[in-house]
Amino acid sequence: MRFDTFVRHAVRAQFRGLPPADEFVRHALDAGVGSIALLTLLTIFAGMNLSVQAYGTFARFGGQEMLGLFCGVGGIRELYPVMAAVVCGARIGATLAASLANMQISEQVEALEVMGIDPMRRLIAPRLWAVTLMLPLLCAYANVVGICASYFAAVHQMGINEGVFISQVKEIVHLPDLFAGVVKGVIFGWLVAIVACYHGYRAAKRDGAEGVGIATNRAIVHAAVLCIVLNMFLSALMYA
C-alpha cells in the first residue's frame, strides 16, 4: 500500500467516530506516562547545557545578563518542543511500528479482516489519536522542565541574578509562544504516529522477525527527519 493511500484510509478511520476506548487508553498511557522519565532526564540536561553554553558566549562581550532572553527564545520556542517530538517520537514510533509489524507478520491483521473488523478502525485510529493528543502535553511539560533547568544553571551555577533572569524570560516568552509549542506537538504527534503506523502496517510476512526490526528502524529515522525538517517551516511561518 502506498503512503498516500494509507494516509487517506487512516484519516477516514480516525475521524469516523470515537476510537475504541480500550485501545486508545492503553496507547495514550504508553505514549504519555511511558515517556515522562526519559523526557525529564534529557530535558533537564538540555536546559542546563543551554545556560552553560550561552553564558560562555555572552560573557565574552559582557552580555551574560541576557541569558534569560536566550533561554526563553531558544528553549521554549525551539529546543524543548523539537526534543520532545524527536526523542519521545522515536520511542513511541518504535513501539507502534514494532507492535503493528508483529501483528502483520503473525497474520493477526488478516484475522481481524476475516472477522469483519476494520483494522484501520481498530488498530490505526486509536494509535493516531493517542499520540496526537499526548505529544503536545509532553511538549508543554518539556517547556516547564527545561526552563526550570536553565534557571537553576544560570542562577545557581553561573551566578546570574534571579530577578533579571525571570524578568527577561517573562519579557520574551508570551502566551502565543507556549501555544506555538502545543501546536507543534499536535502536528509532530500526528506525523510520528502516521509514519510509524505506516511502516508497521506494511511489514512483509516474508521478512519474518527481521521485518519487525526493519519497520522499527524506518519509523524512527523517517519520523525524526520529518519532524526536524517540518519544524523549520513551522518556525518560519510562526515567527518570520
MDAnalysis code that builds the backbone (N, CA, C; Angstrom):
import MDAnalysis as mda
import numpy as np

u = mda.Universe.empty(720, n_residues=240, atom_resindex=np.repeat(np.arange(240), 3), trajectory=True)
u.add_TopologyAttr("name", ["N", "CA", "C"] * 240)
u.add_TopologyAttr("resid", np.arange(1, 241))
u.add_TopologyAttr("resname", ["MET", "ARG", "PHE", "ASP", "THR", "PHE", "VAL", "ARG", "HIS", "ALA", "VAL", "ARG", "ALA", "GLN", "PHE", "ARG", "GLY", "LEU", "PRO", "PRO", "ALA", "ASP", "GLU", "PHE", "VAL", "ARG", "HIS", "ALA", "LEU", "ASP", "ALA", "GLY", "VAL", "GLY", "SER", "ILE", "ALA", "LEU", "LEU", "THR", "LEU", "LEU", "THR", "ILE", "PHE", "ALA", "GLY", "MET", "ASN", "LEU", "SER", "VAL", "GLN", "ALA", "TYR", "GLY", "THR", "PHE", "ALA", "ARG", "PHE", "GLY", "GLY", "GLN", "GLU", "MET", "LEU", "GLY", "LEU", "PHE", "CYS", "GLY", "VAL", "GLY", "GLY", "ILE", "ARG", "GLU", "LEU", "TYR", "PRO", "VAL", "MET", "ALA", "ALA", "VAL", "VAL", "CYS", "GLY", "ALA", "ARG", "ILE", "GLY", "ALA", "THR", "LEU", "ALA", "ALA", "SER", "LEU", "ALA", "ASN", "MET", "GLN", "ILE", "SER", "GLU", "GLN", "VAL", "GLU", "ALA", "LEU", "GLU", "VAL", "MET", "GLY", "ILE", "ASP", "PRO", "MET", "ARG", "ARG", "LEU", "ILE", "ALA", "PRO", "ARG", "LEU", "TRP", "ALA", "VAL", "THR", "LEU", "MET", "LEU", "PRO", "LEU", "LEU", "CYS", "ALA", "TYR", "ALA", "ASN", "VAL", "VAL", "GLY", "ILE", "CYS", "ALA", "SER", "TYR", "PHE", "ALA", "ALA", "VAL", "HIS", "GLN", "MET", "GLY", "ILE", "ASN", "GLU", "GLY", "VAL", "PHE", "ILE", "SER", "GLN", "VAL", "LYS", "GLU", "ILE", "VAL", "HIS", "LEU", "PRO", "ASP", "LEU", "PHE", "ALA", "GLY", "VAL", "VAL", "LYS", "GLY", "VAL", "ILE", "PHE", "GLY", "TRP", "LEU", "VAL", "ALA", "ILE", "VAL", "ALA", "CYS", "TYR", "HIS", "GLY", "TYR", "ARG", "ALA", "ALA", "LYS", "ARG", "ASP", "GLY", "ALA", "GLU", "GLY", "VAL", "GLY", "ILE", "ALA", "THR", "ASN", "ARG", "ALA", "ILE", "VAL", "HIS", "ALA", "ALA", "VAL", "LEU", "CYS", "ILE", "VAL", "LEU", "ASN", "MET", "PHE", "LEU", "SER", "ALA", "LEU", "MET", "TYR", "ALA"])
u.atoms.positions = np.array([
    [0.842, -1.196, 0.000],
    [0.000, 0.000, 0.000],
    [0.880, 1.250, 0.000],
    [0.596, 2.170, -0.907],
    [1.354, 3.408, -0.973],
    [1.036, 4.291, 0.227],
    [1.984, 5.217, 0.524],
    [1.828, 6.042, 1.713],
    [0.603, 6.944, 1.615],
    [0.374, 7.558, 0.468],
    [-0.772, 8.454, 0.344],
    [-2.092, 7.700, 0.484],
    [-2.134, 6.474, -0.028],
    [-3.340, 5.654, 0.130],
    [-3.558, 5.290, 1.586],
    [-2.464, 4.938, 2.269],
    [-2.569, 4.598, 3.688],
    [-3.057, 5.795, 4.498],
    [-2.513, 6.974, 4.217],
    [-2.919, 8.182, 4.943],
    [-4.401, 8.463, 4.724],
    [-4.852, 8.303, 3.508],
    [-6.255, 8.563, 3.201],
    [-7.178, 7.630, 3.985],
    [-6.847, 6.342, 4.007],
    [-7.657, 5.378, 4.762],
    [-7.561, 5.630, 6.265],
    [-6.370, 5.985, 6.729],
    [-6.169, 6.202, 8.166],
    [-6.945, 7.419, 8.656],
    [-6.904, 8.510, 7.890],
    [-7.623, 9.718, 8.282],
    [-9.126, 9.461, 8.285],
    [-9.604, 8.719, 7.288],
    [-11.034, 8.399, 7.233],
    [-11.442, 7.592, 8.462],
    [-10.597, 6.632, 8.858],
    [-10.901, 5.813, 10.037],
    [-10.784, 6.619, 11.325],
    [-9.817, 7.550, 11.374],
    [-9.595, 8.331, 12.583],
    [-10.774, 9.223, 12.915],
    [-11.398, 9.798, 11.903],
    [-12.476, 10.752, 12.149],
    [-13.865, 10.150, 11.935],
    [-13.917, 8.833, 11.885],
    [-15.203, 8.159, 11.766],
    [-15.687, 7.762, 13.158],
    [-15.978, 8.739, 13.968],
    [-16.443, 8.475, 15.326],
    [-15.288, 8.289, 16.297],
    [-15.634, 8.007, 17.545],
    [-14.628, 7.825, 18.588],
    [-13.885, 6.512, 18.398],
    [-12.586, 6.475, 18.721],
    [-11.827, 5.227, 18.594],
    [-12.201, 4.258, 19.710],
    [-11.883, 2.970, 19.562],
    [-12.119, 2.008, 20.650],
    [-11.426, 2.474, 21.930],
    [-12.205, 2.585, 23.014],
    [-11.703, 3.206, 24.244],
    [-10.538, 2.435, 24.844],
    [-10.611, 1.100, 24.858],
    [-9.559, 0.319, 25.497],
    [-8.217, 0.491, 24.786],
    [-8.245, 0.480, 23.458],
    [-7.012, 0.661, 22.699],
    [-6.474, 2.078, 22.870],
    [-7.361, 3.059, 22.851],
    [-6.925, 4.451, 22.989],
    [-6.253, 4.690, 24.344],
    [-6.878, 4.245, 25.418],
    [-6.329, 4.460, 26.756],
    [-4.980, 3.770, 26.900],
    [-4.875, 2.562, 26.381],
    [-3.614, 1.817, 26.504],
    [-2.479, 2.538, 25.791],
    [-2.727, 3.003, 24.588],
    [-1.667, 3.677, 23.828],
    [-1.407, 5.083, 24.354],
    [-2.429, 5.735, 24.874],
    [-2.230, 7.074, 25.439],
    [-1.350, 7.006, 26.680],
    [-1.591, 6.028, 27.535],
    [-0.766, 5.866, 28.734],
    [0.673, 5.520, 28.365],
    [0.830, 4.657, 27.393],
    [2.184, 4.281, 26.982],
    [2.919, 5.468, 26.368],
    [2.210, 6.234, 25.529],
    [2.850, 7.377, 24.873],
    [3.134, 8.506, 25.854],
    [2.208, 8.780, 26.765],
    [2.358, 9.900, 27.684],
    [3.161, 9.564, 28.926],
    [2.579, 8.736, 29.771],
    [3.240, 8.377, 31.037],
    [4.546, 7.633, 30.787],
    [4.551, 6.776, 29.775],
    [5.754, 5.999, 29.497],
    [6.932, 6.818, 29.022],
    [6.680, 8.043, 28.563],
    [7.767, 8.889, 28.050],
    [8.266, 9.915, 29.050],
    [7.591, 10.067, 30.176],
    [7.917, 11.155, 31.104],
    [9.324, 11.022, 31.680],
    [9.700, 9.838, 32.114],
    [11.015, 9.669, 32.743],
    [12.136, 10.022, 31.774],
    [12.077, 9.493, 30.559],
    [13.111, 9.780, 29.566],
    [13.132, 11.261, 29.211],
    [11.964, 11.833, 28.993],
    [11.888, 13.245, 28.616],
    [12.392, 14.146, 29.733],
    [12.057, 13.829, 30.978],
    [12.512, 14.635, 32.117],
    [14.027, 14.646, 32.205],
    [14.631, 13.479, 32.123],
    [16.087, 13.373, 32.235],
    [16.794, 14.171, 31.141],
    [16.378, 13.981, 29.904],
    [17.047, 14.651, 28.792],
    [16.795, 16.150, 28.797],
    [15.582, 16.560, 29.173],
    [15.269, 17.993, 29.169],
    [16.022, 18.735, 30.262],
    [16.195, 18.117, 31.407],
    [16.961, 18.747, 32.488],
    [18.377, 19.064, 32.016],
    [19.031, 18.078, 31.425],
    [20.411, 18.301, 30.990],
    [20.473, 19.231, 29.781],
    [19.479, 19.170, 28.902],
    [19.454, 20.086, 27.760],
    [19.264, 21.525, 28.227],
    [18.370, 21.748, 29.196],
    [18.150, 23.087, 29.718],
    [19.371, 23.642, 30.423],
    [20.010, 22.814, 31.235],
    [21.223, 23.258, 31.925],
    [22.342, 23.541, 30.931],
    [22.483, 22.682, 29.935],
    [23.528, 22.874, 28.934],
    [23.294, 24.141, 28.131],
    [22.032, 24.475, 27.879],
    [21.709, 25.696, 27.151],
    [22.228, 26.926, 27.896],
    [22.043, 26.940, 29.211],
    [22.534, 28.066, 30.012],
    [24.056, 28.107, 30.054],
    [24.663, 26.950, 30.233],
    [26.128, 26.902, 30.339],
    [26.786, 27.362, 29.041],
    [26.297, 26.847, 27.901],
    [26.886, 27.215, 26.615],
    [26.648, 28.691, 26.296],
    [25.441, 29.173, 26.559],
    [25.133, 30.570, 26.252],
    [25.933, 31.517, 27.135],
    [26.095, 31.159, 28.390],
    [26.843, 32.026, 29.306],
    [28.279, 32.215, 28.823],
    [28.909, 31.138, 28.398],
    [30.288, 31.246, 27.923],
    [30.417, 32.164, 26.721],
    [29.427, 32.173, 25.857],
    [29.456, 33.031, 24.670],
    [29.149, 34.481, 25.015],
    [28.079, 34.701, 25.803],
    [27.681, 36.063, 26.135],
    [28.708, 36.764, 27.023],
    [29.403, 35.999, 27.853],
    [30.370, 36.604, 28.771],
    [31.525, 37.271, 28.033],
    [31.780, 36.873, 26.797],
    [32.884, 37.452, 26.036],
    [32.676, 38.928, 25.753],
    [31.408, 39.343, 25.610],
    [31.152, 40.766, 25.358],
    [30.280, 41.383, 26.447],
    [30.296, 40.781, 27.643],
    [29.601, 41.347, 28.788],
    [28.093, 41.272, 28.713],
    [27.570, 40.326, 27.955],
    [26.124, 40.223, 27.812],
    [25.519, 39.051, 28.548],
    [26.193, 38.579, 29.611],
    [25.709, 37.395, 30.310],
    [24.348, 37.612, 30.989],
    [24.004, 38.875, 31.237],
    [22.701, 39.151, 31.843],
    [21.542, 38.901, 30.874],
    [21.866, 38.665, 29.600],
    [20.835, 38.379, 28.603],
    [20.518, 36.886, 28.513],
    [21.027, 36.134, 29.464],
    [20.855, 34.685, 29.423],
    [19.380, 34.278, 29.436],
    [18.574, 35.002, 30.182],
    [17.154, 34.677, 30.254],
    [16.467, 34.828, 28.906],
    [16.841, 35.858, 28.149],
    [16.268, 36.054, 26.815],
    [16.598, 34.876, 25.911],
    [17.857, 34.465, 25.927],
    [18.286, 33.381, 25.046],
    [17.614, 32.061, 25.421],
    [17.569, 31.761, 26.714],
    [16.956, 30.503, 27.159],
    [15.455, 30.475, 26.862],
    [14.820, 31.649, 26.963],
    [13.397, 31.712, 26.660],
    [13.119, 31.489, 25.190],
    [13.882, 32.172, 24.336],
    [13.672, 32.055, 22.894],
    [14.140, 30.698, 22.377],
    [15.392, 30.378, 22.677],
    [15.954, 29.141, 22.137],
    [15.350, 27.882, 22.720],
    [14.980, 27.945, 24.001],
    [14.444, 26.750, 24.643],
    [12.975, 26.533, 24.386],
    [12.162, 27.498, 24.784],
    [10.709, 27.307, 24.717],
    [10.192, 27.361, 23.284],
    [10.775, 28.205, 22.464],
    [10.293, 28.292, 21.079],
    [10.758, 27.112, 20.234],
    [11.978, 26.618, 20.464],
    [12.545, 25.647, 19.544],
    [13.010, 24.341, 20.190],
    [13.968, 24.440, 21.121],
    [14.666, 23.245, 21.583],
    [13.750, 22.227, 22.239],
    [12.971, 22.637, 23.224],
    [12.202, 21.673, 24.007],
    [11.072, 21.011, 23.219],
    [10.280, 21.750, 22.428],
    [9.262, 21.052, 21.630],
    [9.857, 20.080, 20.623],
    [10.947, 20.485, 19.966],
    [11.557, 19.595, 18.975],
    [12.166, 18.379, 19.648],
    [12.809, 18.593, 20.808],
    [13.404, 17.464, 21.509],
    [12.340, 16.477, 21.973],
    [11.230, 17.003, 22.462],
    [10.133, 16.121, 22.867],
    [9.619, 15.335, 21.679],
    [9.499, 15.997, 20.520],
    [8.993, 15.317, 19.335],
    [9.959, 14.249, 18.847],
    [11.243, 14.571, 18.818],
    [12.227, 13.633, 18.262],
    [12.497, 12.482, 19.226],
    [12.770, 12.820, 20.488],
    [13.129, 11.778, 21.458],
    [11.930, 10.899, 21.786],
    [10.836, 11.537, 22.212],
    [9.646, 10.757, 22.551],
    [9.023, 10.155, 21.304],
    [9.111, 10.904, 20.194],
    [8.593, 10.365, 18.948],
    [9.328, 9.116, 18.523],
    [10.645, 9.084, 18.728],
    [11.409, 7.884, 18.395],
    [10.990, 6.705, 19.271],
    [10.822, 6.963, 20.549],
    [10.399, 5.899, 21.458],
    [8.991, 5.413, 21.125],
    [8.065, 6.356, 20.965],
    [6.680, 5.994, 20.685],
    [6.555, 5.351, 19.309],
    [7.231, 5.943, 18.316],
    [7.160, 5.399, 16.969],
    [7.707, 3.998, 16.876],
    [8.781, 3.735, 17.605],
    [9.345, 2.383, 17.603],
    [8.349, 1.380, 18.169],
    [7.676, 1.771, 19.239],
    [6.686, 0.879, 19.854],
    [5.528, 0.603, 18.902],
    [5.014, 1.666, 18.270],
    [3.893, 1.498, 17.356],
    [4.276, 0.633, 16.161],
    [5.421, 0.937, 15.563],
    [5.840, 0.192, 14.378],
    [6.097, -1.273, 14.705],
    [6.753, -1.528, 15.827],
    [7.067, -2.908, 16.193],
    [5.805, -3.720, 16.472],
    [4.852, -3.122, 17.184],
    [3.631, -3.855, 17.520],
    [2.812, -4.171, 16.278],
    [2.668, -3.191, 15.387],
    [1.901, -3.424, 14.163],
    [2.611, -4.389, 13.223],
    [3.932, -4.271, 13.124],
    [4.683, -5.193, 12.274],
    [4.559, -6.622, 12.783],
    [4.614, -6.786, 14.085],
    [4.472, -8.120, 14.661],
    [3.076, -8.697, 14.380],
    [2.058, -7.857, 14.486],
    [0.698, -8.304, 14.192],
    [0.527, -8.635, 12.718],
    [1.175, -7.862, 11.865],
    [1.082, -8.128, 10.427],
    [1.779, -9.437, 10.062],
    [2.953, -9.654, 10.615],
    [3.719, -10.852, 10.297],
    [3.068, -12.114, 10.866],
    [2.468, -11.978, 12.044],
    [1.802, -13.132, 12.665],
    [0.359, -13.310, 12.178],
    [-0.026, -12.533, 11.159],
    [-1.331, -12.645, 10.494],
    [-2.511, -12.269, 11.396],
    [-2.259, -11.495, 12.433],
    [-3.362, -11.033, 13.276],
    [-4.216, -9.996, 12.550],
    [-3.590, -9.205, 11.686],
    [-4.344, -8.216, 10.919],
    [-5.302, -8.919, 9.965],
    [-4.831, -9.960, 9.313],
    [-5.699, -10.725, 8.423],
    [-6.842, -11.377, 9.189],
    [-6.561, -11.796, 10.404],
    [-7.614, -12.415, 11.220],
    [-8.720, -11.411, 11.527],
    [-8.346, -10.160, 11.788],
    [-9.359, -9.127, 12.024],
    [-10.229, -8.925, 10.785],
    [-9.596, -8.913, 9.621],
    [-10.347, -8.729, 8.386],
    [-11.315, -9.888, 8.149],
    [-10.876, -11.106, 8.461],
    [-11.736, -12.278, 8.303],
    [-12.961, -12.168, 9.210],
    [-12.764, -11.609, 10.423],
    [-13.870, -11.455, 11.362],
    [-14.742, -10.242, 11.054],
    [-14.427, -9.527, 9.979],
    [-15.231, -8.380, 9.591],
    [-14.913, -7.118, 10.369],
    [-13.755, -7.065, 11.012],
    [-13.334, -5.889, 11.785],
    [-12.350, -5.076, 10.943],
    [-12.603, -3.803, 10.828],
    [-11.738, -2.923, 10.051],
    [-10.436, -2.673, 10.815],
    [-9.283, -3.149, 10.303],
    [-8.013, -2.934, 11.008],
    [-7.669, -1.458, 11.180],
    [-8.031, -0.645, 10.213],
    [-7.764, 0.789, 10.322],
    [-8.508, 1.390, 11.510],
    [-9.736, 0.972, 11.665],
    [-10.568, 1.483, 12.750],
    [-10.118, 0.949, 14.099],
    [-9.751, -0.322, 14.145],
    [-9.410, -0.972, 15.403],
    [-7.962, -0.721, 15.837],
    [-7.048, -0.679, 14.871],
    [-5.629, -0.615, 15.211],
    [-5.003, 0.760, 14.981],
    [-5.324, 1.384, 13.854],
    [-4.638, 2.618, 13.475],
    [-5.238, 3.840, 14.155],
    [-6.556, 3.984, 14.124],
    [-7.215, 5.178, 14.674],
    [-6.871, 5.427, 16.147],
    [-6.925, 4.412, 17.029],
    [-6.574, 4.688, 18.441],
    [-5.136, 5.145, 18.616],
    [-4.237, 4.599, 17.824],
    [-2.828, 4.999, 17.922],
    [-2.641, 6.438, 17.446],
    [-3.318, 6.807, 16.381],
    [-3.214, 8.191, 15.889],
    [-3.742, 9.181, 16.910],
    [-4.914, 8.900, 17.471],
    [-5.488, 9.801, 18.468],
    [-4.610, 9.884, 19.715],
    [-4.102, 8.752, 20.167],
    [-3.322, 8.718, 21.407],
    [-2.064, 9.575, 21.292],
    [-1.296, 9.378, 20.235],
    [-0.038, 10.114, 20.090],
    [-0.297, 11.584, 19.760],
    [-1.320, 11.858, 18.945],
    [-1.642, 13.238, 18.594],
    [-2.032, 14.059, 19.819],
    [-2.690, 13.443, 20.781],
    [-3.118, 14.161, 21.979],
    [-2.048, 14.190, 23.068],
    [-1.208, 13.177, 23.120],
    [-0.210, 13.105, 24.189],
    [1.038, 13.925, 23.905],
    [1.468, 14.000, 22.654],
    [2.727, 14.701, 22.368],
    [2.671, 16.193, 22.667],
    [1.576, 16.909, 22.389],
    [1.538, 18.318, 22.811],
    [1.637, 18.493, 24.317],
    [1.076, 17.562, 25.086],
    [1.223, 17.627, 26.542],
    [2.675, 17.403, 26.941],
    [3.354, 16.501, 26.243],
    [4.770, 16.271, 26.522],
    [5.605, 17.490, 26.147],
    [5.239, 18.171, 25.064],
    [5.955, 19.393, 24.683],
    [5.786, 20.479, 25.744],
    [4.565, 20.642, 26.245],
    [4.318, 21.626, 27.297],
    [5.089, 21.268, 28.564],
    [5.114, 19.990, 28.903],
    [5.863, 19.526, 30.078],
    [7.358, 19.786, 29.897],
    [7.867, 19.538, 28.687],
    [9.288, 19.767, 28.415],
    [9.640, 21.237, 28.553],
    [8.724, 22.130, 28.161],
    [8.974, 23.565, 28.316],
    [9.163, 23.940, 29.787],
    [8.306, 23.402, 30.641],
    [8.382, 23.715, 32.073],
    [9.674, 23.181, 32.673],
    [9.962, 21.916, 32.410],
    [11.171, 21.295, 32.969],
    [12.423, 21.978, 32.426],
    [12.437, 22.262, 31.130],
    [13.620, 22.847, 30.510],
    [13.930, 24.237, 31.030],
    [12.913, 25.095, 31.160],
    [13.177, 26.458, 31.630],
    [13.571, 26.455, 33.100],
    [13.031, 25.524, 33.877],
    [13.454, 25.401, 35.286],
    [14.903, 24.954, 35.373],
    [15.309, 24.038, 34.493],
    [16.703, 23.584, 34.490],
    [17.633, 24.708, 34.060],
    [17.217, 25.489, 33.063],
    [18.029, 26.633, 32.634],
    [18.150, 27.669, 33.752],
    [17.058, 27.899, 34.464],
    [17.072, 28.830, 35.590],
    [18.051, 28.358, 36.670],
    [17.999, 27.077, 36.984],
    [18.879, 26.539, 38.025],
    [20.347, 26.719, 37.643],
    [20.676, 26.384, 36.401],
    [22.064, 26.507, 35.966],
    [22.505, 27.960, 35.915],
    [21.634, 28.832, 35.431],
    [22.001, 30.245, 35.295],
    [22.179, 30.918, 36.648],
    [21.255, 30.655, 37.574],
    [21.263, 31.352, 38.863],
    [22.232, 30.707, 39.844],
    [22.200, 29.405, 39.958],
    [22.973, 28.718, 40.997],
    [24.360, 28.270, 40.548],
    [24.595, 28.214, 39.244],
    [25.925, 27.832, 38.769],
    [26.662, 28.982, 38.115],
    [25.953, 29.784, 37.319],
    [26.589, 30.889, 36.619],
    [26.544, 32.197, 37.403],
    [25.723, 32.251, 38.451],
    [25.653, 33.446, 39.279],
    [24.819, 34.581, 38.708],
    [23.932, 34.291, 37.767],
    [23.057, 35.307, 37.196],
    [22.014, 35.717, 38.241],
    [21.689, 36.997, 38.285],
    [20.683, 37.484, 39.224],
    [19.336, 36.833, 38.937],
    [18.712, 36.333, 39.993],
    [17.441, 35.615, 39.849],
    [16.360, 36.486, 39.232],
    [16.216, 37.698, 39.725],
    [15.179, 38.595, 39.220],
    [15.391, 38.961, 37.765],
    [16.638, 39.165, 37.372],
    [16.946, 39.521, 35.987],
    [16.578, 38.375, 35.046],
    [16.940, 37.172, 35.427],
    [16.648, 36.014, 34.575],
    [15.147, 35.850, 34.388],
    [14.396, 35.910, 35.483],
    [12.946, 35.710, 35.407],
    [12.281, 36.815, 34.608],
    [12.706, 38.063, 34.828],
    [12.084, 39.183, 34.108],
    [12.347, 39.094, 32.611],
    [13.537, 38.636, 32.231],
    [13.839, 38.510, 30.813],
    [13.036, 37.392, 30.162],
    [12.854, 36.294, 30.886],
    [12.022, 35.207, 30.348],
    [10.593, 35.702, 30.153],
    [10.075, 36.438, 31.140],
    [8.716, 36.977, 31.021],
    [8.603, 37.973, 29.872],
    [9.699, 38.702, 29.639],
    [9.671, 39.721, 28.588],
    [9.636, 39.108, 27.191],
    [10.347, 38.012, 27.001],
    [10.486, 37.441, 25.660],
    [9.489, 36.326, 25.384],
    [9.034, 35.616, 26.429],
    [8.128, 34.478, 26.245],
    [6.702, 34.909, 26.587],
    [5.817, 34.772, 25.622],
    [4.417, 35.146, 25.814],
    [3.525, 33.938, 25.546],
    [2.254, 34.102, 25.815],
    [1.301, 33.009, 25.640],
    [1.314, 32.429, 24.222],
    [1.397, 33.257, 23.174],
    [1.470, 32.671, 21.821],
    [2.668, 31.752, 21.627],
    [3.789, 32.025, 22.315],
    [4.950, 31.144, 22.198],
    [4.660, 29.774, 22.798],
    [3.988, 29.765, 23.957],
    [3.619, 28.498, 24.582],
    [2.594, 27.769, 23.717],
    [1.655, 28.527, 23.155],
    [0.647, 27.920, 22.290],
    [1.285, 27.341, 21.031],
    [2.308, 28.020, 20.507],
    [3.000, 27.522, 19.318],
    [3.645, 26.168, 19.585],
    [4.198, 25.993, 20.796],
    [4.785, 24.704, 21.146],
    [3.748, 23.596, 21.181],
    [2.559, 23.922, 21.678],
    [1.482, 22.937, 21.716],
    [1.023, 22.583, 20.304],
    [0.909, 23.599, 19.452],
    [0.507, 23.347, 18.060],
    [1.536, 22.460, 17.360],
    [2.811, 22.753, 17.585],
    [3.851, 21.912, 17.015],
    [3.720, 20.477, 17.525],
    [3.388, 20.335, 18.813],
    [3.242, 18.997, 19.379],
    [2.130, 18.208, 18.719],
    [1.014, 18.880, 18.427],
    [-0.098, 18.206, 17.749],
    [0.336, 17.722, 16.367],
    [0.998, 18.602, 15.622],
    [1.436, 18.253, 14.262],
    [2.487, 17.155, 14.296],
    [3.482, 17.309, 15.184],
    [4.528, 16.300, 15.283],
    [3.955, 14.960, 15.749],
    [3.009, 15.008, 16.690],
    [2.425, 13.771, 17.199],
    [1.714, 12.993, 16.119],
    [0.904, 13.699, 15.318],
    [0.194, 13.010, 14.246],
    [1.172, 12.479, 13.208],
    [2.208, 13.267, 12.908],
    [3.188, 12.856, 11.914],
    [3.952, 11.614, 12.374],
    [4.390, 11.606, 13.625],
    [5.098, 10.444, 14.166],
    [4.209, 9.207, 14.118],
    [2.949, 9.374, 14.515],
    [2.043, 8.229, 14.568],
    [1.758, 7.676, 13.180],
    [1.492, 8.542, 12.212],
    [1.135, 8.057, 10.879],
    [2.321, 7.381, 10.203],
    [3.524, 7.925, 10.389],
    [4.715, 7.318, 9.796],
    [5.004, 5.961, 10.442],
    [4.912, 5.897, 11.769],
    [5.177, 4.637, 12.466],
    [4.136, 3.576, 12.105],
    [2.882, 3.976, 12.072],
    [1.821, 3.018, 11.729],
    [1.976, 2.527, 10.298],
    [2.372, 3.402, 9.409],
    [2.545, 3.004, 8.010],
    [3.626, 1.943, 7.875],
    [4.780, 2.188, 8.473],
    [5.877, 1.221, 8.351],
    [5.543, -0.094, 9.056],
    [4.858, -0.012, 10.181],
    [4.476, -1.244, 10.865],
    [3.417, -2.023, 10.109],
    [2.462, -1.304, 9.541],
    [1.332, -1.946, 8.866],
    [1.753, -2.617, 7.568],
    [2.761, -2.074, 6.908],
    [3.173, -2.632, 5.613],
    [4.342, -3.611, 5.737],
    [4.638, -4.050, 6.951],
    [5.700, -5.046, 7.130],
    [5.357, -6.319, 6.352],
    [6.332, -6.873, 5.678],
    [6.102, -8.047, 4.839],
    [6.281, -9.331, 5.640],
    [5.327, -10.242, 5.466],
    [5.400, -11.516, 6.195],
    [6.630, -12.326, 5.792],
    [7.065, -12.171, 4.561],
    [8.217, -12.952, 4.096],
    [9.497, -12.578, 4.830],
    [9.540, -11.371, 5.434],
    [10.735, -10.942, 6.164],
    [10.814, -11.538, 7.560],
    [9.712, -12.073, 8.040],
    [9.709, -12.701, 9.362],
    [10.050, -11.720, 10.474],
    [10.790, -12.223, 11.456],
    [11.158, -11.387, 12.601],
    [12.024, -10.203, 12.184],
    [12.797, -10.374, 11.125],
    [13.632, -9.279, 10.649],
    [12.789, -8.101, 10.180],
    [11.576, -8.393, 9.712],
    [10.694, -7.328, 9.247],
    [10.288, -6.379, 10.350],
    [10.205, -6.878, 11.585],
    [9.879, -6.011, 12.718],
    [10.988, -4.984, 12.926],
    [12.227, -5.444, 12.856],
    [13.357, -4.531, 13.006],
    [13.440, -3.519, 11.881],
    [13.156, -3.970, 10.669],
    [13.193, -3.060, 9.528],
    [12.133, -1.971, 9.677],
    [10.920, -2.373, 10.027],
    [9.834, -1.409, 10.199],
    [10.144, -0.420, 11.314],
    [10.682, -0.918, 12.418],
    [11.006, -0.049, 13.550],
    [12.079, 0.965, 13.190],
    [13.121, 0.496, 12.528],
    [14.218, 1.390, 12.140],
    [13.738, 2.483, 11.191],
    [12.947, 2.100, 10.207],
    [12.441, 3.088, 9.253],
    [11.522, 4.094, 9.929],
    [10.704, 3.627, 10.850],
    [9.783, 4.530, 11.551],
    [10.549, 5.576, 12.353],
    [11.588, 5.164, 13.064],
    [12.368, 6.095, 13.891],
    [13.072, 7.130, 13.022],
    [13.768, 6.662, 11.990],
    [14.557, 7.562, 11.146],
    [13.667, 8.542, 10.397],
    [12.639, 8.025, 9.749],
    [11.786, 8.893, 8.926],
    [11.018, 9.899, 9.779],
    [10.507, 9.471, 10.925],
    [9.761, 10.384, 11.781],
    [10.662, 11.493, 12.316],
    [11.881, 11.145, 12.749],
    [12.799, 12.150, 13.291],
    [13.185, 13.171, 12.229],
    [13.515, 12.696, 11.045],
    [13.912, 13.604, 9.964],
    [12.752, 14.525, 9.582],
    [11.560, 13.972, 9.441],
    [10.401, 14.771, 9.057],
    [10.068, 15.827, 10.103],
    [10.181, 15.471, 11.394],
    [9.896, 16.434, 12.458],
    [10.869, 17.606, 12.431],
    [12.143, 17.320, 12.233],
    [13.150, 18.381, 12.220],
    [12.972, 19.287, 11.003],
    [12.732, 18.678, 9.847],
    [12.533, 19.471, 8.631],
    [11.259, 20.304, 8.737],
    [10.181, 19.684, 9.189],
    [8.913, 20.397, 9.309],
    [8.998, 21.518, 10.330],
    [9.798, 21.346, 11.384],
    [9.932, 22.383, 12.402],
    [10.487, 23.673, 11.815],
    [11.393, 23.536, 10.853],
    [11.954, 24.729, 10.217],
    [10.863, 25.530, 9.509],
    [9.990, 24.840, 8.779],
    [8.924, 25.523, 8.066],
    [7.888, 26.107, 9.037],
    [7.577, 25.371, 10.106],
    [6.629, 25.878, 11.086],
    [7.167, 27.112, 11.786],
    [8.461, 27.080, 12.143],
    [9.066, 28.247, 12.805],
    [9.090, 29.459, 11.883],
    [9.389, 29.224, 10.606],
    [9.374, 30.330, 9.656],
    [7.972, 30.905, 9.515],
    [6.980, 30.042, 9.546],
    [5.598, 30.500, 9.414],
    [5.126, 31.259, 10.651],
    [5.563, 30.808, 11.842],
    [5.085, 31.404, 13.091],
    [5.844, 32.653, 13.500],
    [7.139, 32.694, 13.210],
    [7.962, 33.755, 13.770],
    [8.588, 34.685, 12.739],
    [8.519, 34.325, 11.472],
    [9.159, 35.176, 10.447],
    [8.397, 36.487, 10.292],
])
